[in-house]
Amino acid sequence: MRKLNRPTGHRMSMFRTMVSQLVKHERIETTITKAKEVRRLADNMVQLGKEVCVLVGVLLLFVRGDDVIHKLFTELAYRYKDRSGGYTRILRTRIRVGDAAPMAYIEFVDRENELRQSKPPIPLQAQRAPLDPWTRSTPNQANGTP
């Protein structure tokens, strides 16, 4: 986890707040480095919300607000029940005026009013048989070239 030039307590508090706000609003704007860290944590929280297990206590300690916890267990768990990962996306937006920090939106995929639509799933290509190491040299020898 990046330190972001902050003490541990402040950093963890900031990430807890950002993940909670992301779950509540489903899109937030922040710097790119913070968005990359929040993406990892938010994906873990959605995964924990999908699984009813002992680790639910971790989710209850990390996320702030009863409405956010309820949304994780009901709405987001139902929306991403068929998805195994990649619940968020980062979209670069602008350069912040005050300090020229690169800004980005982080949002959940497959939601209403998306900034960019999800890419369609890539079809699996037919697998080819592995080439024999002698296959390349065989046509050359058949043509008479050494």
TORKOL-4160 file (C-alpha; in steps of 0.2 Angstrom, whole numbers, padded with zeros to 4 digits, m for minus):
146
<pt num="1" X="0000" Y="0000" Z="0000"/>
<pt num="2" X="0006" Y="0017" Z="m0004"/>
<pt num="3" X="0010" Y="0029" Z="0010"/>
<pt num="4" X="0005" Y="0045" Z="0001"/>
<pt num="5" X="0015" Y="0055" Z="0013"/>
<pt num="6" X="0003" Y="0053" Z="0027"/>
<pt num="7" X="0004" Y="0045" Z="0045"/>
<pt num="8" X="m0003" Y="0027" Z="0046"/>
<pt num="9" X="m0019" Y="0033" Z="0056"/>
<pt num="10" X="m0023" Y="0047" Z="0044"/>
<pt num="11" X="m0020" Y="0036" Z="0029"/>
<pt num="12" X="m0031" Y="0022" Z="0034"/>
<pt num="13" X="m0045" Y="0034" Z="0040"/>
<pt num="14" X="m0044" Y="0043" Z="0023"/>
<pt num="15" X="m0046" Y="0026" Z="0014"/>
<pt num="16" X="m0060" Y="0021" Z="0025"/>
<pt num="17" X="m0069" Y="0037" Z="0021"/>
<pt num="18" X="m0066" Y="0036" Z="0003"/>
<pt num="19" X="m0072" Y="0018" Z="0001"/>
<pt num="20" X="m0087" Y="0022" Z="0011"/>
<pt num="21" X="m0091" Y="0037" Z="0000"/>
<pt num="22" X="m0088" Y="0027" Z="m0016"/>
<pt num="23" X="m0100" Y="0014" Z="m0010"/>
<pt num="24" X="m0113" Y="0027" Z="m0005"/>
<pt num="25" X="m0112" Y="0038" Z="m0021"/>
<pt num="26" X="m0104" Y="0025" Z="m0033"/>
<pt num="27" X="m0093" Y="0038" Z="m0041"/>
<pt num="28" X="m0080" Y="0050" Z="m0033"/>
<pt num="29" X="m0066" Y="0061" Z="m0040"/>
<pt num="30" X="m0049" Y="0060" Z="m0032"/>
<pt num="31" X="m0031" Y="0060" Z="m0037"/>
<pt num="32" X="m0025" Y="0045" Z="m0048"/>
<pt num="33" X="m0013" Y="0038" Z="m0034"/>
<pt num="34" X="m0027" Y="0038" Z="m0021"/>
<pt num="35" X="m0039" Y="0030" Z="m0034"/>
<pt num="36" X="m0028" Y="0016" Z="m0037"/>
<pt num="37" X="m0027" Y="0012" Z="m0019"/>
<pt num="38" X="m0046" Y="0014" Z="m0016"/>
<pt num="39" X="m0049" Y="0003" Z="m0031"/>
<pt num="40" X="m0040" Y="m0012" Z="m0022"/>
<pt num="41" X="m0049" Y="m0009" Z="m0006"/>
<pt num="42" X="m0066" Y="m0006" Z="m0014"/>
<pt num="43" X="m0065" Y="m0022" Z="m0024"/>
<pt num="44" X="m0060" Y="m0032" Z="m0008"/>
<pt num="45" X="m0075" Y="m0024" Z="0001"/>
<pt num="46" X="m0087" Y="m0029" Z="m0013"/>
<pt num="47" X="m0080" Y="m0047" Z="m0013"/>
<pt num="48" X="m0083" Y="m0048" Z="0006"/>
<pt num="49" X="m0100" Y="m0042" Z="0003"/>
<pt num="50" X="m0104" Y="m0056" Z="m0009"/>
<pt num="51" X="m0098" Y="m0069" Z="0003"/>
<pt num="52" X="m0107" Y="m0072" Z="0019"/>
<pt num="53" X="m0093" Y="m0079" Z="0030"/>
<pt num="54" X="m0083" Y="m0075" Z="0046"/>
<pt num="55" X="m0074" Y="m0061" Z="0038"/>
<pt num="56" X="m0089" Y="m0050" Z="0038"/>
<pt num="57" X="m0082" Y="m0042" Z="0054"/>
<pt num="58" X="m0068" Y="m0035" Z="0044"/>
<pt num="59" X="m0080" Y="m0027" Z="0033"/>
<pt num="60" X="m0090" Y="m0020" Z="0047"/>
<pt num="61" X="m0075" Y="m0013" Z="0055"/>
<pt num="62" X="m0068" Y="m0005" Z="0039"/>
<pt num="63" X="m0083" Y="0003" Z="0031"/>
<pt num="64" X="m0092" Y="0017" Z="0039"/>
<pt num="65" X="m0111" Y="0019" Z="0040"/>
<pt num="66" X="m0125" Y="0007" Z="0042"/>
<pt num="67" X="m0133" Y="0012" Z="0025"/>
<pt num="68" X="m0116" Y="0008" Z="0016"/>
<pt num="69" X="m0115" Y="m0009" Z="0024"/>
<pt num="70" X="m0133" Y="m0013" Z="0019"/>
<pt num="71" X="m0129" Y="m0007" Z="0001"/>
<pt num="72" X="m0114" Y="m0018" Z="0000"/>
<pt num="73" X="m0123" Y="m0034" Z="0006"/>
<pt num="74" X="m0139" Y="m0031" Z="m0004"/>
<pt num="75" X="m0137" Y="m0020" Z="m0020"/>
<pt num="76" X="m0119" Y="m0022" Z="m0024"/>
<pt num="77" X="m0118" Y="m0040" Z="m0020"/>
<pt num="78" X="m0133" Y="m0044" Z="m0031"/>
<pt num="79" X="m0127" Y="m0033" Z="m0045"/>
<pt num="80" X="m0110" Y="m0042" Z="m0046"/>
<pt num="81" X="m0115" Y="m0059" Z="m0041"/>
<pt num="82" X="m0109" Y="m0066" Z="m0058"/>
<pt num="83" X="m0093" Y="m0055" Z="m0059"/>
<pt num="84" X="m0077" Y="m0062" Z="m0051"/>
<pt num="85" X="m0068" Y="m0046" Z="m0050"/>
<pt num="86" X="m0065" Y="m0029" Z="m0058"/>
<pt num="87" X="m0079" Y="m0020" Z="m0049"/>
<pt num="88" X="m0072" Y="m0003" Z="m0052"/>
<pt num="89" X="m0064" Y="0008" Z="m0065"/>
<pt num="90" X="m0053" Y="0023" Z="m0065"/>
<pt num="91" X="m0056" Y="0037" Z="m0078"/>
<pt num="92" X="m0043" Y="0051" Z="m0079"/>
<pt num="93" X="m0051" Y="0068" Z="m0080"/>
<pt num="94" X="m0041" Y="0083" Z="m0078"/>
<pt num="95" X="m0026" Y="0091" Z="m0070"/>
<pt num="96" X="m0030" Y="0100" Z="m0054"/>
<pt num="97" X="m0027" Y="0119" Z="m0055"/>
<pt num="98" X="m0019" Y="0122" Z="m0038"/>
<pt num="99" X="m0005" Y="0109" Z="m0038"/>
<pt num="100" X="m0006" Y="0101" Z="m0055"/>
<pt num="101" X="m0011" Y="0084" Z="m0048"/>
<pt num="102" X="m0018" Y="0072" Z="m0061"/>
<pt num="103" X="m0037" Y="0069" Z="m0056"/>
<pt num="104" X="m0048" Y="0054" Z="m0060"/>
<pt num="105" X="m0065" Y="0047" Z="m0057"/>
<pt num="106" X="m0067" Y="0030" Z="m0049"/>
<pt num="107" X="m0083" Y="0022" Z="m0051"/>
<pt num="108" X="m0092" Y="0005" Z="m0050"/>
<pt num="109" X="m0095" Y="m0003" Z="m0067"/>
<pt num="110" X="m0112" Y="m0009" Z="m0073"/>
<pt num="111" X="m0121" Y="0005" Z="m0065"/>
<pt num="112" X="m0133" Y="0018" Z="m0071"/>
<pt num="113" X="m0126" Y="0034" Z="m0078"/>
<pt num="114" X="m0109" Y="0027" Z="m0081"/>
<pt num="115" X="m0096" Y="0039" Z="m0088"/>
<pt num="116" X="m0090" Y="0025" Z="m0100"/>
<pt num="117" X="m0099" Y="0009" Z="m0105"/>
<pt num="118" X="m0091" Y="m0008" Z="m0100"/>
<pt num="119" X="m0082" Y="m0017" Z="m0114"/>
<pt num="120" X="m0090" Y="m0033" Z="m0120"/>
<pt num="121" X="m0083" Y="m0049" Z="m0114"/>
<pt num="122" X="m0069" Y="m0056" Z="m0125"/>
<pt num="123" X="m0074" Y="m0072" Z="m0134"/>
<pt num="124" X="m0062" Y="m0086" Z="m0131"/>
<pt num="125" X="m0052" Y="m0091" Z="m0146"/>
<pt num="126" X="m0050" Y="m0109" Z="m0152"/>
<pt num="127" X="m0034" Y="m0116" Z="m0145"/>
<pt num="128" X="m0021" Y="m0121" Z="m0158"/>
<pt num="129" X="m0010" Y="m0137" Z="m0157"/>
<pt num="130" X="0007" Y="m0132" Z="m0151"/>
<pt num="131" X="0020" Y="m0131" Z="m0165"/>
<pt num="132" X="0033" Y="m0145" Z="m0167"/>
<pt num="133" X="0051" Y="m0137" Z="m0166"/>
<pt num="134" X="0054" Y="m0146" Z="m0183"/>
<pt num="135" X="0039" Y="m0139" Z="m0192"/>
<pt num="136" X="0047" Y="m0123" Z="m0197"/>
<pt num="137" X="0062" Y="m0131" Z="m0204"/>
<pt num="138" X="0052" Y="m0145" Z="m0214"/>
<pt num="139" X="0045" Y="m0133" Z="m0227"/>
<pt num="140" X="0062" Y="m0126" Z="m0231"/>
<pt num="141" X="0070" Y="m0143" Z="m0233"/>
<pt num="142" X="0056" Y="m0148" Z="m0245"/>
<pt num="143" X="0059" Y="m0133" Z="m0256"/>
<pt num="144" X="0077" Y="m0137" Z="m0257"/>
<pt num="145" X="0084" Y="m0123" Z="m0246"/>
<pt num="146" X="0096" Y="m0129" Z="m0232"/>
